[in-house]
Amino acid sequence: MNTEKPNFYPERDEEVYLEYKNLDDRPGLLGDILSLMGNIGLSIKTINGVEVSQRALLLRTDNLWKLERFKWICRHVDEIEVGKMRTPTITDRLTLRHGRFIKRAEENKNIFRFTRAEISVVVDFLAILFDIDETFLIGVRGMPRVGKTESVVAGSVSAGDKWLFLSSTMLKQTERTSLHKQEFDKGNVYIIDGAVTSKSTNTDHKRLVNQVLNYDGTTVVEHPDLLIDDSFFKLKQEDFDYIIEIREHEDQEITYEKHKKRHWFESDNMDFF
């Protein structure tokens, strides 16, 4: 039995993300809009409600002029207001999948903010990044036990990638000092715990981390600010392609004061990590 979905319009190979707002959510309005799209020659691949009165769609077309025609017609319709219309981004695909807009920092559009309740969105976000045929440097900020490491590992599993810890406290404190030749692979996801590495006195470990940071592979750094502050590494926030922040709740402050005050030879209480 063939379970593959038929592609009735293979020539419609251009994907477009569209948002519109319902100004008068009368019964039958959605059906009218979808019928209009079909008559113009737009295929609806995905649709989802976002927040209270907005909808997001992933459309396919063979001519972007048809989108402009749809937008022009909607200017004469009092019941909806067309918003964003663009080539779909990673966050657009997450909005379509989860039915919520992804929050970004006003001061830096490469910083994305989530709460622990949105871990499934974080996992999908990372899986999409890992699955792209590019390499990224990704930072993950957050206080203890908000799901940083679990999200990275789950995202790797979802993308079908192998993950390697260079430093971690997940099971026990890990500080790797070397990698086997076969472990240098662009298909791997390298995970660095900035809290562990920045406190390390092992020069070989830091050299390996520096080597991986300069390797053409995808690397995830938990507590990236601590590596940025470490003079051994020549890192800047601008070097990170994406920074993900995870909080218990929206107002939680992410701070490293406890970590910075703790001297390396004090008790190995790993509460911060």
MILUMDO-356664 format. One record per residue (C-alpha): residue in one letter; x, y, z. Coordinates in nm, 2 decimals. Layout:
BEGIN
SITE  aa    east   north      up
SITE   a       X       Y       Z
...
END
This chain:
BEGIN
SITE  aa    east   north      up
SITE   m    0.00    0.00    0.00
SITE   n    0.14    0.34   -0.10
SITE   t    0.10    0.58    0.19
SITE   e    0.29    0.87    0.02
SITE   k    0.08    1.18   -0.02
SITE   p    0.01    1.26   -0.39
SITE   n    0.15    1.58   -0.52
SITE   f   -0.13    1.71   -0.75
SITE   y    0.06    2.03   -0.85
SITE   p    0.43    1.94   -0.88
SITE   e    0.49    2.27   -1.06
SITE   r    0.40    2.46   -0.75
SITE   d    0.74    2.42   -0.59
SITE   e    0.79    2.77   -0.43
SITE   e    0.70    2.78   -0.06
SITE   v    0.57    3.09    0.10
SITE   y    0.48    3.16    0.47
SITE   l    0.17    3.38    0.52
SITE   e    0.00    3.52    0.82
SITE   y   -0.34    3.69    0.84
SITE   k   -0.56    3.82    1.12
SITE   n   -0.93    3.76    1.15
SITE   l   -1.11    4.10    1.20
SITE   d   -1.45    3.93    1.19
SITE   d   -1.43    3.56    1.26
SITE   r   -1.77    3.47    1.11
SITE   p   -1.86    3.11    1.04
SITE   g   -1.74    3.00    0.70
SITE   l   -1.47    3.27    0.67
SITE   l   -1.18    3.02    0.67
SITE   g   -1.35    2.81    0.39
SITE   d   -1.40    3.13    0.18
SITE   i   -1.04    3.22    0.22
SITE   l   -0.91    2.87    0.13
SITE   s   -1.14    2.86   -0.17
SITE   l   -1.01    3.19   -0.29
SITE   m   -0.65    3.06   -0.26
SITE   g   -0.74    2.75   -0.46
SITE   n   -0.90    2.95   -0.73
SITE   i   -0.60    3.18   -0.76
SITE   g   -0.37    2.88   -0.78
SITE   l   -0.22    2.85   -0.43
SITE   s   -0.18    2.52   -0.26
SITE   i   -0.21    2.50    0.12
SITE   k    0.05    2.27    0.26
SITE   t    0.01    2.36    0.63
SITE   i   -0.23    2.58    0.83
SITE   n   -0.25    2.65    1.21
SITE   g   -0.42    2.89    1.44
SITE   v   -0.18    3.12    1.63
SITE   e   -0.29    3.31    1.94
SITE   v   -0.65    3.42    1.95
SITE   s   -0.74    3.56    1.60
SITE   q   -0.44    3.49    1.37
SITE   r   -0.37    3.21    1.13
SITE   a   -0.04    3.10    0.98
SITE   l   -0.01    2.91    0.65
SITE   l    0.26    2.74    0.44
SITE   l    0.16    2.79    0.08
SITE   r    0.30    2.65   -0.24
SITE   t    0.29    2.83   -0.58
SITE   d    0.45    2.83   -0.92
SITE   n    0.43    3.21   -0.95
SITE   l    0.48    3.47   -0.67
SITE   w    0.26    3.70   -0.86
SITE   k   -0.04    3.49   -0.74
SITE   l    0.05    3.59   -0.38
SITE   e    0.05    3.95   -0.47
SITE   r   -0.29    3.90   -0.64
SITE   f   -0.43    3.74   -0.32
SITE   k   -0.29    4.02   -0.11
SITE   w   -0.45    4.28   -0.35
SITE   i   -0.79    4.11   -0.33
SITE   c   -0.77    4.10    0.06
SITE   r   -0.73    4.47    0.07
SITE   h   -1.09    4.49   -0.04
SITE   v   -1.21    4.24    0.22
SITE   d   -1.30    4.39    0.56
SITE   e   -1.29    4.06    0.75
SITE   i   -0.91    3.98    0.74
SITE   e   -0.58    4.17    0.74
SITE   v   -0.28    4.01    0.57
SITE   g    0.04    4.03    0.76
SITE   k    0.38    3.86    0.69
SITE   m    0.43    3.70    0.35
SITE   r    0.78    3.57    0.29
SITE   t    1.00    3.27    0.23
SITE   p    0.96    3.05    0.54
SITE   t    1.22    3.08    0.81
SITE   i    1.30    2.83    1.08
SITE   t    1.09    3.01    1.33
SITE   d    0.80    3.03    1.08
SITE   r    0.80    2.65    1.06
SITE   l    0.80    2.62    1.44
SITE   t    0.51    2.86    1.45
SITE   l    0.32    2.64    1.21
SITE   r    0.40    2.32    1.40
SITE   h    0.33    2.45    1.75
SITE   g    0.07    2.72    1.69
SITE   r    0.26    2.99    1.88
SITE   f    0.50    3.27    1.78
SITE   i    0.86    3.22    1.88
SITE   k    0.99    3.50    2.11
SITE   r    1.31    3.68    2.01
SITE   a    1.51    3.94    2.21
SITE   e    1.45    4.30    2.10
SITE   e    1.81    4.38    2.13
SITE   n    1.94    4.08    1.93
SITE   k    1.72    3.89    1.68
SITE   n    1.95    3.59    1.71
SITE   i    1.85    3.53    2.07
SITE   f    1.54    3.31    2.12
SITE   r    1.36    3.29    2.45
SITE   f    1.16    2.99    2.58
SITE   t    1.03    2.86    2.92
SITE   r    1.07    2.51    3.05
SITE   a    0.71    2.44    2.95
SITE   e    0.81    2.50    2.59
SITE   i    1.09    2.23    2.59
SITE   s    0.92    2.05    2.30
SITE   v    0.96    2.36    2.09
SITE   v    1.32    2.40    2.18
SITE   v    1.38    2.03    2.08
SITE   d    1.22    2.09    1.74
SITE   f    1.41    2.42    1.69
SITE   l    1.74    2.24    1.75
SITE   a    1.65    1.94    1.54
SITE   i    1.57    2.17    1.25
SITE   l    1.91    2.34    1.29
SITE   f    2.10    2.01    1.32
SITE   d    1.92    1.88    1.01
SITE   i    2.02    2.17    0.79
SITE   d    2.32    2.11    0.57
SITE   e    2.52    2.38    0.73
SITE   t    2.72    2.41    1.05
SITE   f    2.63    2.64    1.34
SITE   l    2.77    2.77    1.67
SITE   i    2.47    2.76    1.91
SITE   g    2.46    2.89    2.27
SITE   v    2.21    2.77    2.53
SITE   r    2.16    2.99    2.84
SITE   g    1.97    2.89    3.15
SITE   m    1.98    2.82    3.52
SITE   p    2.02    2.47    3.66
SITE   r    1.76    2.20    3.57
SITE   v    1.56    2.39    3.31
SITE   g    1.63    2.12    3.04
SITE   k    1.94    2.26    2.85
SITE   t    2.13    1.94    2.80
SITE   e    1.82    1.72    2.76
SITE   s    1.70    1.95    2.48
SITE   v    2.03    1.93    2.29
SITE   v    2.05    1.55    2.32
SITE   a    1.68    1.51    2.22
SITE   g    1.73    1.75    1.92
SITE   s    2.03    1.54    1.81
SITE   v    1.83    1.22    1.83
SITE   s    1.54    1.38    1.64
SITE   a    1.78    1.49    1.36
SITE   g    1.95    1.15    1.35
SITE   d    2.29    1.30    1.45
SITE   k    2.55    1.16    1.69
SITE   w    2.63    1.39    1.99
SITE   l    2.96    1.41    2.17
SITE   f    3.02    1.57    2.51
SITE   l    3.35    1.75    2.54
SITE   s    3.26    1.88    2.88
SITE   s    2.95    1.79    3.09
SITE   t    2.81    1.71    3.43
SITE   m    2.52    1.50    3.30
SITE   l    2.63    1.17    3.45
SITE   k    2.97    1.27    3.59
SITE   q    3.20    1.56    3.54
SITE   t    3.36    1.51    3.19
SITE   e    3.65    1.70    3.05
SITE   r    3.77    1.54    2.73
SITE   t    4.13    1.60    2.62
SITE   s    4.13    1.43    2.28
SITE   l    3.90    1.30    2.01
SITE   h    3.95    0.99    1.79
SITE   k    4.00    1.07    1.42
SITE   q    3.66    0.93    1.33
SITE   e    3.50    1.16    1.59
SITE   f    3.58    1.46    1.38
SITE   d    3.27    1.45    1.16
SITE   k    3.05    1.73    1.03
SITE   g    2.75    1.51    1.10
SITE   n    2.82    1.52    1.48
SITE   v    2.69    1.76    1.73
SITE   y    2.96    1.87    1.98
SITE   i    2.84    1.97    2.33
SITE   i    3.04    2.19    2.56
SITE   d    2.94    2.29    2.91
SITE   g    3.09    2.64    2.95
SITE   a    3.06    2.62    3.32
SITE   v    3.28    2.31    3.34
SITE   t    3.53    2.42    3.07
SITE   s    3.58    2.78    3.20
SITE   k    3.67    2.64    3.55
SITE   s    3.90    2.37    3.41
SITE   t    4.27    2.38    3.49
SITE   n    4.34    2.12    3.22
SITE   t    4.51    2.29    2.93
SITE   d    4.47    1.99    2.70
SITE   h    4.10    2.00    2.76
SITE   k    4.08    2.37    2.67
SITE   r    4.30    2.32    2.36
SITE   l    4.06    2.05    2.24
SITE   v    3.76    2.27    2.30
SITE   n    3.93    2.55    2.11
SITE   q    4.00    2.31    1.83
SITE   v    3.64    2.20    1.80
SITE   l    3.51    2.56    1.82
SITE   n    3.72    2.63    1.51
SITE   y    3.63    2.31    1.34
SITE   d    3.36    2.32    1.06
SITE   g    3.10    2.13    1.27
SITE   t    2.79    2.22    1.47
SITE   t    2.88    2.30    1.83
SITE   v    2.64    2.37    2.12
SITE   v    2.78    2.56    2.41
SITE   e    2.58    2.56    2.74
SITE   h    2.65    2.87    2.95
SITE   p    2.82    3.05    2.65
SITE   d    2.88    3.37    2.84
SITE   l    3.13    3.19    3.06
SITE   l    3.34    3.08    2.76
SITE   i    3.31    3.44    2.62
SITE   d    3.46    3.57    2.96
SITE   d    3.74    3.31    2.95
SITE   s    4.05    3.48    2.80
SITE   f    4.17    3.14    2.67
SITE   f    3.90    3.15    2.40
SITE   k    3.87    3.43    2.16
SITE   l    3.49    3.42    2.15
SITE   k    3.24    3.70    2.12
SITE   q    2.86    3.69    2.14
SITE   e    2.85    3.78    1.77
SITE   d    3.03    3.45    1.69
SITE   f    2.72    3.26    1.78
SITE   d    2.47    3.20    1.51
SITE   y    2.19    3.13    1.75
SITE   i    2.15    3.18    2.13
SITE   i    1.86    3.00    2.30
SITE   e    1.75    3.10    2.65
SITE   i    1.55    2.86    2.87
SITE   r    1.38    2.98    3.19
SITE   e    1.16    2.82    3.45
SITE   h    0.93    3.12    3.39
SITE   e    0.94    3.43    3.18
SITE   d    1.07    3.66    3.46
SITE   q    1.35    3.43    3.58
SITE   e    1.69    3.60    3.57
SITE   i    1.98    3.41    3.43
SITE   t    2.29    3.48    3.64
SITE   y    2.63    3.33    3.69
SITE   e    2.73    3.50    4.02
SITE   k    2.73    3.17    4.21
SITE   h    2.95    3.01    3.96
SITE   k    3.20    3.30    3.93
SITE   k    3.24    3.33    4.31
SITE   r    3.31    2.96    4.36
SITE   h    3.69    2.90    4.36
SITE   w    3.81    2.59    4.17
SITE   f    3.96    2.42    4.48
SITE   e    3.64    2.45    4.69
SITE   s    3.40    2.16    4.75
SITE   d    3.29    1.99    4.43
SITE   n    2.93    2.08    4.49
SITE   m    2.79    2.09    4.13
SITE   d    2.46    2.27    4.23
SITE   f    2.52    2.54    3.97
SITE   f    2.55    2.30    3.68
END
